[in-house]
Amino acid sequence: MSSFKTYLVGGAVRDELLGIAGSDRDFVVVGATPEEMVRAGFRPVGKDFPVFLHPESNEEYALARTERKTARGYKGFQVYAAPDVTLAQDLARRDLTINAMAKDEAQRLIDPHGGAKDLAAGVLRHVSPAFAEDPVRILRVARFAARFGFTVAPETMALMREMVTAGEADALVPERVWQEIARGLAEDQPGRMFAVLSESGALERVLPEWRLLDAKRSLAALACAAARHFPLAVRYAVLFAGATPETVESAAARLRAPNDCRDLARLVAAHTATIERTRTLDAEALMSLFESADAFRRPERFVSLLEAADCVAIADAMPDHYVAAERVVHALKAAVGIDAGAIAREHPREIAAAVRSARVAAVESALRGLAPSPFQ
């Protein structure tokens, strides 16, 4: 490695300064050719530009590079990676100042764009006007806002608005939009992502269905889901409480949302209002809910539906809903617990009706055994 220099770069440096442990480490190599990297034992893995895996740690080492915009969209770049590309040039192509820092092998901080100062101030600021060449960076800024709770520098927000107006956001492909949206939803403050996207004008481009949702309700429910550390599918689904089936399907198709997210969003949109009334539903009505939500075949998903509905109820200021949710789970366990095989043997010609009748009876018995709700 004596003929070239390596630097720790990007998110690893940022997170180290924030005191966040366990981040993936990425390195930039200055002054090397691909052939030299291979001779040193590195394994090439990059498709669009030279990236190598360290022979022992398997960490990524990328040759220092520059990028030149050649077409619209996030793939419209020509990459130049060669020994004459400097670390300063490599850092200058990065998106935000907090991601454009490096450390040399002596652990000295290299910060040509004031990233440490912005990190301390909690500001997301673009490195250069080249930020506007990649529309994915709008999504990344929103995601970082959700992760760290940082504000967006006024000049960066202005540039993002210009990008949207210029049509750059229209070049985003669904797979990349979903990737960033999903990562933002998983952060501690996912509502910040939607706030930044809305302020920049990008939200109506990547998710025009947003205007059909009750944004205040959706964001309040999302904050609850994040505070309770619910999984991605629940966080996505709560956005669509009260939405029409058409809105749910359109958004899922546009984002290419995975099946578990789409299916749970369908259930939340269709059944939240019913679940919010479950403290007053009788055994027959609860059975109809279980059947329509496919609770017997998909009990885990039904629990996710209750989690989502509970967060929507909190957003709707219905503090008694959690008691109701416990009631529903208790009733479902009772219905699942009947011996369907024995019933089928006793009523071979009327199996479905007999099993359903037994389940209703089991739910009625279970509800009688519950203590009265203080909210009733």
N, C-alpha and C positions, 0 to 999 in steps of 0.2 A: 504493500500500500504506500510505499515511500514516494512513488512517482506522482501521486495525486493526493488530493485532500478530501476529507469527508466532513460533512456538517449535519448535525441533527437539526431538523427544520419543522416548521408548520405547527400543527396542533400539539405535538409532544412538547415543544418549547412553551407554547401558550399555557397548556395545562400544568406544566411544571411550575410556572410562575404563579398560577392560581392555587397551587398546592393540591392539584388533582392527580392521584396516582393511577397507574394501570393503563395509561393511554398507549395506543399503538405508536411505535417509533418509526419515523421515516427519515431517510438520509438523502442528502444530495452529494454527488461526487463531482468535483471540479478538476479538470485537467486530464481526464481519462478518455480512452476510446473503448468501444465495446469489446474489442479484441483484448485489451489490457485487463478488463474486468473478468473476462473468461479465463485468461491465464492466471489470474489471482484466485480462481476457484469459485467465482460467483456464477450463479445459474441464471441465464436470461429468461424473463417471463413477459416483458412488455410487448404489447401489440402495436400501439400507436406511437410509442416513444421508448427509448432504451431504459428498462427497469430490470434490476437483478436482485436475486435473493442471496443473502450472505451464506456462505458455506456452512457456518456453524449455528448462527442465531435464527436464520431464515427471515430476518428483517429485510425490508425493501430498501434498496439503494438505487436511486434514479440519477442518470447523468444530468448535469445542469443543462437547462434548455431555455430557449425563447420560443414565443408563439406569435404567429402573424395571422390576422383575420383574413380569410379568403372567401367566406360565404356566410349567409345568415344561419343562426342556430348555434348550439353548443358544440357541434362537431365540425363547424366550418373553420378549421385552423390548420395552418401549416407549421409543423414543429421543426425546430432546428436544435439539435443536440450535438455538440462537438467540444473538443478540449479547450477551445478558446472562449467558450461561454463562461462568464464569471458568476460568482455567487450573487453579486449585486443584481446582475441581469435576471437571474433565476428568481430572486425574491421580488423583483419589480413586476413580474407577471402575475403575482398572486392576488387574491381577491381583496382581503381585508388586512389592515395593518397588524391586527393581533395574530394573523396567520402568516405574516411575512417576517418572522424573526428566525434566527438560527443560533446555534451554539457550536463553537469549534471544538476540536479534540481536547483543548485545555479548559473547556466549560466556560469560555468567555462568551457573553451575549453579544450578538451582532444584530442591531436593530436600526436599520437605515430609515425607517418610515414612522418611527414613534409608536410602535406597537405596545411597548410596555406602558407608556403614558396613557394610551387609550384603554388598555386593559385595566389600569388602576382607576380610570374615570368611568369605566363601564360604557364605552362608546364603540359602536361598530362603524368604521370609516374605511372607505375604499382606498386602495393604494394609489391608483392612477386612473386616467380616463379610459384605459384599456379594460377596466371593469365592465364597461358597456358592451363589450364584444361578446360576452357570454351570458345569455339570459338565465341560465341555471343559478347564477350568482344572486339573483333576486330571491329565489327560493332559499338559498343558503343563508342569506342575511336574515330572513324571517325565521329560519330554523335556529340560528345562533341566538336570536332574540329570545326564542322560547327556551333555549338551554340555559342561558346565562342571565336573562332578564335585563340585558343591556338595551340602551337606547340607540337609535340610528342617527348618525350625524346628519344635520340638515342638508349638507351638500350631497351626501350619499343618497338620501331619500329623493332629492331633486333629480339626481341622475337616474335613479330607478324609475321615476315617473316618466322621464324622457325616453327611457328604453321601452316602456310599455306603449307610450304614444307612437313611437317609431315602429311598433309591430314586432319587436324582438321577442316578447313573451308569447306571441302567437306561434313561434317556431319551436316551442317546447314540446317534446314528445311525451305521451301519457306515462310511459314507464318511468321516465326520469322525474316527472311531476309527482307520481305516487311515491317514489323512493324518498323524496325530500319531505312530502307531506307526512308520510308514515313516521319518519324519523322525528319530525317536529311534534307530532301527536304524542310520541313516547317521552317527550321531555317533561320537566317539572312544571313549566308554565306554557302549555300548548296554546292557550288563548293569545299569547303574544305573537305567535306566528300569524294567526289570522288578522290580528290588528295591523301588523306591518304589511302584509299582503294587501289588505284593504286600503291602507293609506297610500300605498304605491300605485294602486289601480290594477295590480296584477291579479287580485283575487277574482274579479269579474271575468278575467280572461281564462284562468286555469280552472275555475269552478263557478261558472255563471249561475248554477243552481243555488248558490249561497243567497242570492237576493230573494229566493222563494222560502227561505227558512226564517224562523224566529231567532235572529242572531243573538239577542240578549239571553234568551232561554237556552240556546245551544251552548253558548260559551259558559254560562253558569253551570250547566250540567257537565260540561267538559272539565271545568275546574274541579268539580266534585270527583269525577272519575280519576283525574290525575292525583288529587290529594289522597285518594284511597288506593292508588297504585294499581288500578284495574288495567287489564291487558289492552292491546291495541284495538281489538275488535270492539270492545265496549266503548272505548274513547271515540272511535269513529262513529259508532252507531248512535250515541247520544246526540250527535249533531242533527239527526234526522227525526227527532221526536215530533210527531204531529205533521210530518211531511206527507205529501201524496205519494202513492206508489210510483207515479211517473217521475217525480223528482228523485226518489231513491234510486230508481233504475238508471235514470239519465246520469246522475252523478257517478254511480259505480261504473258505468260503461265508459264515461269520459276519463276517469282516473285509472281505469283497469284495476279497481280494488279487488283484492283476493276474495274468494268465495265466502270465507268465514266473516269478513267484514260486511260484505254485501248482504248476506243472509240475515245477520243479526240486525243490521239497519232496517231491513224489511220488517222484522218482527217488532222492533222498537216503534217504528212508524205506525204499525197496525194495531199494537196491543198496549201501548203505554197508558192510554186513557182508561182501558179496562183494568189494568193492574193497579192503577191509582185508586180504584174503587173496591179493591179486593177485600177490604175489611168488612164490607157489607154484602159480598157475594155469597150465595148459598152453595151447597155441594154441587148441584146441577150446573150452575153457572161456572163454578171452578172447573168442573169436568170439561165443559165446552172450551174453556181457555186452554186447558192442558192439551186437548185434542187439536185445536186450531194452531197451537204453537209447537206441535209435535214433541211435547214434553216427555212422552213415554219412550220414544226412540232416541231422543237427544236431550237427556236430562241436564248434561253439563251446559249445553247452549241455553236451556231454559233458565238455569241459574244466572248465566250471563245477562239474559233478558231482564231478570229481576234486579240485578246490579245496575244495569243501565236505567231501568225505570225508576229505581230508587234515587239515582242522581237527578233525573228529570223532576221527580217529585220534590226534591230539595230545591231545585231551581224554581219550581212552582210554589214554593213556600207551603208544602204539605208535610209538616213534621211527623204526622202519624203514619206515614207510608212504610217506614222501616218495620213497625209492628205488623203491618199488613203483609209485608214480604215474608216475615217469619211464619205467619199464618199460612201463606201459600205453600211454602216449602214443607211445612208440617203436613198439609193436606196431600201434597204430591207424594211424599214418602209413604203415606198411608195407602194411597191408590196403587203405588208401585208394589207395595208389600203383599197384595193378595196373591193367592196361588192360582194363577190363570190355568195351569195344567190340570189341576183338580177340577176346576169349574168346567173346563172343556170336556173332561171325561163324563161329568154329570149331565151336561147339556150339549151333546154332540151335534144337534141340529140348529142350535141357537147360540153358538159359541160367542160371537161378537156381542150380542145383546146381553147375554148372561154375564160376561166379563165386565161390560160397562156398568151394569146394574150393581155388581159386587163392588166395583170401584167407587161408585157414588155412595153406596152404603158405608164403605170404609172411610170415605171423606167425611160423611155426616157424623160418624162415630168419633173421628179424630177431632172435629171442630167442637163437639160437645165437651170433649175433655180439656179444651184450652181454657185458660183463665180469661175472663172478659177483658177486652181491650179498654184501657183508660180513655181512649179517644171515641169510643162508641157511645 
